[in-house]
């Protein structure tokens, strides 16, 4: 409390550490008011940096003591750029709904925090305690939000194993200390090699039916994406989709639509109509040149897909193929 007698709270850093400490104290569903709650409106930098933290909390909500911290409302003091960044991050959060759904189910069963510090996840890693400005959002995403004014780069510790930069698809091998650029709108975010990350379609606007014809609700677009690397793994997703990846002698991705657990109406709600496979090729010989051929395998037969049936994002080193039924992809 300074001389003028006004109470101050810790702001963005306190929200950051609050999530980590409460998660380990048995509270998996933590969320802070993005932009703060007391003391009026935050600066645009604080609002957007807080947003980069808050979308990776189990509860994501804009705060507001007095005026709401919503950059899109009439009379907002925030710029059009702030609206664009907010929109992009809300889309990302929407995509992560199925992942969050599955991990929160696990938290309810095991008590393990959804948002966890690096040293909690890797207690045998001596350096982990020194890197307290990064955390894991579930087991498969590593996030290092900026919490200091004016900062535009972050030095972070990657745990053991392979990690892919979310924005570029570049692969890193941990444990390693790296420094990455962190402009507003590009929070340092890494995907764990060997994971299968379920994502909702980015074209989706709402998880509920909408009366506005310009708003795409889940009743109109029941599609799922899966993000995988060219590393052997197998996983069944909360919506019943089974994914198996092999790397020898060729890279294959087998997808079986399966069926959600009949006892859970929530899981049934997520049943997909199509599955978009997003295969990260970083760390392979195809990372920079892209695949030459993509096949569909059915038993002993192999049918080559036409170039129009798949795409390669050279910026993110990512192959994309949309499937409407069970299939095994072979990539060469």
N, C-alpha and C positions, 0 to 999 in steps of 0.2 A: 504494500500500500504506500504510494508515494506521498509527498508532503501535502498535496492538494486533497488527500483523503479518499481517492477513488480506488477501489479494488481492481487489480489487474489479474488476469489468468494467463496460463501458459500459451494460449493460442495454438497454432499449427503444430509445434513440437510436442505439446502436451497431448494433443489428439493422437499423434503418432505413437508415443510411448504408452498412452492409455490403452490402445488396442492390444499392444504386446503384453502388457502386464495383466490386463483383465482376461485375455485369452488363456493365460497360464493359471488364472485363478478360478477357472470354471465358467467363464462367461463367453461362449463362442459367438454370440450375436451382437457384437459391439458395433456402434456407429457414432460418429461425431457430426455436428452440424457443419456442413461444408461452408467455409467462409466465416465460421465463428458465429456466436449467438449474441454476445454482449458487446456494447461499445459502438453500435452503429455498423455501417457498411465497411467491409474490408477493401483494401486496394485490389485492383484487378489482378496483380501478381499473386497476392495471397489467395484470392478466390480460386484462381486456376491451379495453383500449386496444391491447394487443399483438395481440389477436385481430383487431381492426379493421385492423391492419397486415398480419398474417400471412395472412389470406384472400386478399390481393392479391399474394402471392408464388407463384412456380411450385410450391414445396413448402410445404404447409400442414400443420403438425404441432404438437400440444401438447407442451410440454417437461416437465421435472420432474426436479430433483435431489432424491432422497429420495422424498417423496410426489408422486404424479402430479398435474398441474395439470388435473384433470378435475372440473368443478363438479357433475356429475351422480352421482358415485359416493357410496356410503354413507359418512357421516362427513366429507364435504367441508366445509371452513369457509366455502365460498361460498354466497351466498343463492340463493333460487329465482329471483330476477330475473336472476342471472348465468347460470343454466341456460337461461332463456328467450332471453336475448340470444345465448348460444352457439348455441342451436338455430337461431335466425333467420339468423345469419351462416353457419352450416354449410349451410343451405338455399341461401343466395345463392351460396356457393362451388360447391355442386353444380350450380346452374343455369349457372354460368360454365364448366363442364367443356369443352364443345364449343368455345367461344371460346379457352380456354387451349390446347386440343389443336391448333387451327389455328395459333395464334401460336407455340407451341413448335416446330411443324414448320418454320415460317419461320425461327426462330432457329437451328435445326440447319442450315439451308441458307445463310443469309446472315451469321450471326454477330451480327446486331443484337440487343441485349439485350431481353428481354421486359419487365423492369422498368427503366424508363429515366427519368433526370432530365429536368426541363423544358428545361434548357439543352442537353442532348444532342439532344433532339428538335427544338428551335427555337434553333439557335446564333445566328441573326441577331436574336433578340429580346433587346435589351440588359438588360431587367429580369429575365430568367430566372435568372441566376446568384444573385440576391438571394433568390429563393424556393426554398429548398432543403429545405422540409418538405412538398413535394408531389411526385408522380411520376405517370407514365403506366403503366398496366397494359395492355400492348399499345398499339396506336395509338388506341384508341377510348374508353378509360376513364381519367379523371383522378381521382386519389385524394389526399386531404390528411389523413392520420390525425393524431390528437392524440398528442403525445409528451411533453407537459409536465404535471406533476401539477396537478390542479385546473382545468385549462383547459376551457372549455365553448364556445368559438367559435374559428374559424380565419380568418385573412386569407390569401387565395390569389390567384394570378395565373392568369387564364384565357388560353390561347393564342389566336391569331387564329382567327376563325370562330365558328360557333354552338355553344353548349354547353347541355345540358339537365340541370337538377338531377334526380338519380335519384329522389328521394323526392317531389318536388312536380311535376315535369314543366315547371317554369318555364324559359323560354329566356333565355340571356344571350349577348351578342355580345362576343367578345374581339378584340383584347387588352383586358383590363379587370381591375382589382383589386377584389375583392369580399370582404366579410366575411360568413360564414355561421355559423349556430348549429351546434354539434357535441356534442349530448348523447350520452352513452354509448348505443350501439345505433343511432346514425344518423351514420355516418362521412360526412364531405363527399365526395360521389361525383358525377361528371358524365359524361354520354354525349355523344360528338362528333356534331354534326349532319353528315349525309352518310354515316354509317357504317351498316352492317347487322350488328346484334349477334345471334348465335345463342345461344339459351338452352335448357336442358333444362327439362322441366315441373317446377314447384315441388312438385308432389305426389309426386315421385320421392324415395325414401329411399336407395336403393343403386344403384350402377352395376353390380352383379353380382346374379345370381339369389339369392334368400334363402329359407331353409327356414322362417323364422318367417312365418306367414300375415299378421301385422300389418305386415310390412315390405314395401313395394312396390319390387320390383327392376326393372331395365331390361328384363327379359324380359316383364314385364307391361305396361309403360307406355312405349312407344317413340314419344314425342311430342316435337316441337321447337317452340320459340317463336322469333319474329324480332322484334326491336325496331328500328323505323325512324322517321324523322321525315318530315314532309311536304316533303321536299327531293329533287330529282332525283338518283337514284343507281342503280347496278346492281352486283350482286355474286353470285358463286356461292360457297356455303358449303362447308365441308369434307365435309358429308354429301350433297352433290349438289344441294341446294335452290338454285334460282335466284330472286333477288328483284330486281324493277325498280320504281322509284318515279318517277312524274312528278307535276308540280304544275300544269300548264297544259293545257287550260282548266279541268280539275278535278283533284283529287287522285286518283291511281290507284296501286294496289299490285298488281303482277302476281307471282304465285308459281307456279313450276314445280317439281315434286318432283324431277325429274331422276333421276340415279343416281350413287352414289358410285363412285370409281375402283375398277375391278375388281381391281386389283393390291394393294389395301390392305384387309386384313381388319379393321383398326381402324376405317377409315372406313365399311366396310360395317356394322359393329356399331352405328354411329350412325344408320343409315337410319331416317327417321321414319315413323310411321303417319299422324299429323296434323300440321298446322302452325298454330299460333296466331299471327296477325298482331297485333302491338301497335304501333299507329300513334300517335306523339306529335304532338299538334296545337298545342303551344306555338308562339307566333309567328304563328299563322294566325287568321283571323276566326272560326274554330270553336273556339278554345281554351277560351273560357269558357262558350259556349252548347252546344257539342257538335254532332255532325252531325244534320241533319234526315232525311236518307235515305242508305242504303248500297245500292249495286247490285252485282250480279254481271254482268260483261260477257263475252259469248261471241260473237265476231265483231261483227256489226252489232246484235245483240240485247242488251237490258239488262233484267235482272230484279231488281226491288226486293226486298231481304231484309226479312223480317218483323222487327219490333222485338225479338222473342225470339231472333233469330239473331245479334244483335250487342249489345255493351254499351259504355257510355261511362263511364269513371272520371273524374268531375269533379275529384276531388282531384289526380289526376296528369295531367289533360288528355290522356287516353289512350283511343283507340278499340280494341276487341278483337273480332276475328272469327276463329273456328276453321274451318279448311279441311281437307277430307279428300281433295281431288284438285286438279289444276291449276285456277287461277281467277285472274281479274282483278277487283279490287274498285275501285269508283268511289265516292268520298265527297263528299257535298254538304251 
